[in-house]
Amino acid sequence: VLPPDPKNNSDDDDDDGALDMPPPKKAVIITNDSEEEEGKISAFLTDATNVLSTSQVRWLFTASFLRFCSGLCIGVWAAPYFRIAFPDDSTSYAVVNAFIVSLCGVTSGVVGGWTADRTGAAAVGAGYTENTGRLIVPIVGSVLAVPTWWLAVHSSSFESAMFWLGVEYLVAECWFGPVVAVLQSSVGPTLGGTAQGMFTLTGAIGNFAPSALGVLYGSAAAGAVEDGSALSGLLGVGVCGGYFLSAICFAISAQAGNEEEGGNIALPEKQS
């Protein structure tokens, strides 16, 4: 009898085969990045649509855009104008303007917010909504900013121009706090971040206004000796127009919010 062949040992083959089996593969979860991005974009668009779902907020954004346009035109073109109109006082303008912006602008913002709280409470007592009362502040401020800015860019002396510029900052910069308060209370806490981001975007879009004014100024001043008259005319019409239209839009927003929330004051019945 021949000895068993070690090469054909079935037991060894079974053992070796069991030892050589590869380990089981782990399940791999594959995510679709494009679908996640589409979901995020869709969620943002839905939130943005919800923010703009009321007439009050839509008019509020329109008014804010116009207000940003006017303010940015002043921030960009006021210095070139005053240096052209009053070349001997260019150094003084830098100091005075810094004082006006820091003191008058900040004071207007703080007082505007404080006043909006008081007018909001008074509106509730009169039968209107609190937001309607708050919007009185930017309405009045925008209206008063029209003559003060016009006088600032049409003054014959540097002292008079700086006086009216300071008054303009006092009456115009009170709008920001009340508008943000109305926006946040109108959209609710779940959409507050989206609404604030859209408000910031509105200001960014308003940066096109100084560029447009620059194009118009370049066309008006081409081939002529610039004495400041062309720029003062554009600043007067452009900035004052933005202020006046923003006041109208703020008023429409206040009325729309009052109607949507059912805050119209009831007329007293006639007594027999």
C-alpha positions as CSV (number, residue, x, y, z in Angstrom):
1,V,0.0,0.0,0.0
2,L,1.4,3.3,-1.0
3,P,1.7,6.1,1.6
4,P,-0.8,8.9,1.3
5,D,0.3,11.8,-0.9
6,P,0.8,14.9,1.3
7,K,-0.1,17.2,-1.7
8,N,-3.6,15.6,-2.0
9,N,-4.5,15.9,1.7
10,S,-8.2,17.0,1.7
11,D,-8.2,17.9,5.4
12,D,-5.3,20.3,4.9
13,D,-7.0,21.8,1.9
14,D,-10.1,22.5,3.9
15,D,-8.1,24.1,6.7
16,D,-6.0,26.2,4.3
17,G,-9.1,27.3,2.4
18,A,-10.8,28.4,5.6
19,L,-7.7,30.4,6.7
20,D,-7.3,32.1,3.3
21,M,-10.9,33.5,3.1
22,P,-10.8,37.3,2.9
23,P,-12.5,39.3,5.7
24,P,-16.0,40.6,5.0
25,K,-16.1,44.0,3.5
26,K,-17.6,46.9,5.5
27,A,-20.6,48.6,4.0
28,V,-19.7,52.1,2.5
29,I,-22.3,54.8,2.6
30,I,-22.0,57.0,-0.4
31,T,-23.6,60.5,-0.1
32,N,-24.5,62.7,-3.0
33,D,-22.9,66.1,-2.4
34,S,-24.8,67.8,-5.2
35,E,-28.2,66.7,-3.7
36,E,-27.1,68.1,-0.3
37,E,-26.2,71.4,-1.9
38,E,-29.5,71.6,-3.8
39,G,-31.3,70.9,-0.6
40,K,-29.5,73.8,1.2
41,I,-30.2,76.2,-1.7
42,S,-33.9,75.1,-1.8
43,A,-34.2,75.6,2.0
44,F,-32.6,79.1,1.8
45,L,-35.0,80.1,-1.1
46,T,-37.9,78.9,0.9
47,D,-36.9,80.9,4.0
48,A,-36.2,84.0,1.8
49,T,-39.7,83.6,0.3
50,N,-41.2,83.4,3.7
51,V,-39.4,86.5,4.8
52,L,-40.9,88.4,1.9
53,S,-44.3,86.9,2.3
54,T,-45.9,90.1,3.8
55,S,-46.4,93.5,2.2
56,Q,-44.9,95.2,5.2
57,V,-41.6,93.5,4.9
58,R,-41.4,94.0,1.1
59,W,-42.0,97.7,1.4
60,L,-39.6,97.8,4.3
61,F,-36.8,96.3,2.2
62,T,-37.7,98.8,-0.6
63,A,-37.5,101.7,1.7
64,S,-34.2,100.4,3.2
65,F,-32.7,100.0,-0.3
66,L,-33.5,103.6,-1.1
67,R,-32.2,104.8,2.2
68,F,-28.9,102.8,1.7
69,C,-28.5,104.4,-1.7
70,S,-28.8,107.9,-0.4
71,G,-26.5,107.3,2.6
72,L,-23.8,105.6,0.4
73,C,-23.9,108.4,-2.1
74,I,-23.2,110.8,0.7
75,G,-20.4,108.6,2.1
76,V,-18.6,108.4,-1.3
77,W,-19.3,111.8,-2.9
78,A,-19.6,114.3,-0.1
79,A,-15.8,114.6,0.4
80,P,-15.0,115.2,-3.3
81,Y,-17.8,117.8,-3.5
82,F,-16.9,119.8,-0.4
83,R,-13.2,119.8,-1.5
84,I,-14.2,121.2,-4.9
85,A,-16.7,123.7,-3.5
86,F,-14.4,124.9,-0.6
87,P,-10.8,124.2,-1.7
88,D,-9.3,126.4,1.0
89,D,-11.1,124.4,3.8
90,S,-10.2,120.9,2.7
91,T,-8.1,120.2,5.8
92,S,-10.8,121.6,8.1
93,Y,-13.4,119.5,6.3
94,A,-11.6,116.2,7.2
95,V,-11.7,117.2,10.9
96,V,-15.2,118.6,11.0
97,N,-16.6,115.6,9.0
98,A,-15.1,113.1,11.4
99,F,-16.6,115.0,14.3
100,I,-20.0,115.1,12.6
101,V,-20.0,111.4,11.8
102,S,-18.9,110.3,15.2
103,L,-21.0,112.6,17.3
104,C,-24.1,113.4,15.3
105,G,-24.4,110.1,13.6
106,V,-24.0,108.0,16.8
107,T,-26.3,110.3,18.7
108,S,-29.0,110.0,16.0
109,G,-28.8,106.3,16.1
110,V,-29.1,106.0,19.9
111,V,-31.9,108.6,20.1
112,G,-33.7,107.0,17.1
113,G,-33.9,103.7,18.8
114,W,-35.0,105.2,22.1
115,T,-37.7,107.2,20.4
116,A,-38.9,104.2,18.4
117,D,-39.6,102.4,21.6
118,R,-41.7,105.3,22.9
119,T,-43.6,105.8,19.6
120,G,-44.3,102.1,19.4
121,A,-45.8,102.1,22.9
122,A,-47.9,105.2,22.1
123,A,-49.2,103.6,18.9
124,V,-50.4,100.5,20.8
125,G,-52.2,102.8,23.2
126,A,-53.9,104.5,20.3
127,G,-55.1,101.2,18.7
128,Y,-52.3,100.7,16.1
129,T,-49.6,98.1,16.0
130,E,-46.2,98.7,17.7
131,N,-44.4,98.4,14.4
132,T,-46.5,101.2,13.0
133,G,-45.4,103.5,15.8
134,R,-41.8,102.5,15.4
135,L,-41.7,103.4,11.7
136,I,-42.8,106.9,12.5
137,V,-39.1,107.6,13.4
138,P,-37.6,106.7,9.9
139,I,-40.5,108.4,8.2
140,V,-40.0,111.7,10.0
141,G,-36.2,111.4,9.8
142,S,-36.2,110.8,6.0
143,V,-38.5,113.7,5.4
144,L,-36.4,116.1,7.5
145,A,-33.2,114.9,5.8
146,V,-34.4,116.2,2.4
147,P,-34.1,120.0,3.2
148,T,-31.1,119.7,5.4
149,W,-29.0,117.8,2.8
150,W,-30.2,120.2,0.1
151,L,-29.0,123.2,2.2
152,A,-25.7,121.4,2.9
153,V,-24.8,121.1,-0.8
154,H,-26.1,124.5,-1.8
155,S,-24.6,126.6,1.0
156,S,-22.4,129.5,0.0
157,S,-20.0,129.3,2.9
158,F,-18.1,126.4,4.4
159,E,-19.4,127.1,7.9
160,S,-23.0,127.0,6.8
161,A,-22.5,123.8,4.8
162,M,-21.0,122.0,7.8
163,F,-23.8,123.2,10.0
164,W,-26.4,121.7,7.8
165,L,-24.4,118.6,7.3
166,G,-24.4,118.1,11.0
167,V,-28.1,118.6,11.2
168,E,-28.6,116.2,8.3
169,Y,-26.8,113.5,10.2
170,L,-28.8,114.1,13.3
171,V,-32.2,113.7,11.6
172,A,-31.2,111.1,9.0
173,E,-29.3,108.4,10.9
174,C,-32.1,107.6,13.3
175,W,-33.6,105.0,10.9
176,F,-31.4,102.0,11.3
177,G,-32.5,100.7,14.8
178,P,-36.2,101.1,14.3
179,V,-36.1,99.3,10.9
180,V,-34.2,96.4,12.2
181,A,-36.5,96.1,15.2
182,V,-39.6,96.1,12.9
183,L,-38.0,93.5,10.6
184,Q,-37.1,91.1,13.3
185,S,-40.5,91.3,15.0
186,S,-42.3,90.9,11.6
187,V,-40.6,87.7,10.5
188,G,-40.4,85.9,13.9
189,P,-37.4,84.2,15.6
190,T,-37.1,81.3,13.2
191,L,-36.4,83.6,10.2
192,G,-34.5,86.4,12.0
193,G,-31.1,85.3,10.8
194,T,-32.2,85.0,7.2
195,A,-34.0,88.4,7.3
196,Q,-30.9,90.1,8.7
197,G,-28.7,88.6,6.0
198,M,-31.1,89.8,3.3
199,F,-31.1,93.3,5.0
200,T,-27.3,93.3,4.8
201,L,-27.5,92.2,1.1
202,T,-29.9,95.1,0.4
203,G,-27.2,97.5,1.7
204,A,-24.6,95.8,-0.5
205,I,-26.7,96.2,-3.6
206,G,-27.1,99.9,-2.7
207,N,-23.4,100.3,-3.4
208,F,-24.3,100.6,-7.1
209,A,-25.9,104.0,-6.4
210,P,-22.6,105.9,-6.0
211,S,-21.3,104.2,-9.1
212,A,-24.3,105.3,-11.1
213,L,-23.9,108.8,-9.7
214,G,-20.3,108.8,-10.8
215,V,-21.2,107.9,-14.3
216,L,-23.7,110.7,-14.5
217,Y,-21.2,113.1,-13.0
218,G,-18.5,112.1,-15.5
219,S,-20.9,112.8,-18.4
220,A,-22.1,116.2,-16.9
221,A,-18.6,117.4,-16.1
222,A,-16.9,116.3,-19.4
223,G,-15.2,119.1,-21.1
224,A,-16.2,121.7,-18.5
225,V,-14.4,123.5,-15.7
226,E,-15.7,121.9,-12.5
227,D,-16.8,124.4,-9.9
228,G,-18.9,122.0,-7.9
229,S,-22.3,123.0,-9.4
230,A,-22.8,119.8,-11.5
231,L,-21.9,117.6,-8.5
232,S,-24.0,119.6,-6.1
233,G,-27.0,119.3,-8.5
234,L,-26.6,115.5,-8.8
235,L,-26.1,115.1,-5.1
236,G,-29.1,117.3,-4.3
237,V,-31.5,115.5,-6.7
238,G,-30.2,112.0,-6.1
239,V,-29.8,111.9,-2.4
240,C,-32.9,114.0,-1.6
241,G,-35.0,111.9,-4.1
242,G,-33.8,108.7,-2.3
243,Y,-34.7,110.2,1.1
244,F,-38.2,111.3,0.0
245,L,-39.1,108.0,-1.8
246,S,-37.8,106.0,1.3
247,A,-40.1,108.0,3.5
248,I,-43.1,107.1,1.3
249,C,-42.1,103.5,1.3
250,F,-41.7,103.5,5.1
251,A,-45.2,105.0,5.4
252,I,-46.7,102.3,3.1
253,S,-44.9,99.6,5.1
254,A,-46.4,101.0,8.3
255,Q,-49.9,101.1,6.8
256,A,-49.6,97.6,5.3
257,G,-48.4,96.1,8.6
258,N,-51.2,97.8,10.5
259,E,-53.8,96.3,8.1
260,E,-52.3,92.9,8.1
261,E,-52.2,92.6,11.8
262,G,-55.7,94.1,12.2
263,G,-54.4,97.1,14.1
264,N,-56.6,99.8,12.6
265,I,-58.1,102.0,15.1
266,A,-61.9,101.8,15.3
267,L,-63.9,104.9,14.7
268,P,-66.2,105.8,17.6
269,E,-69.9,105.3,17.1
270,K,-72.2,108.3,16.9
271,Q,-74.2,108.8,20.0
272,S,-77.9,109.4,19.5
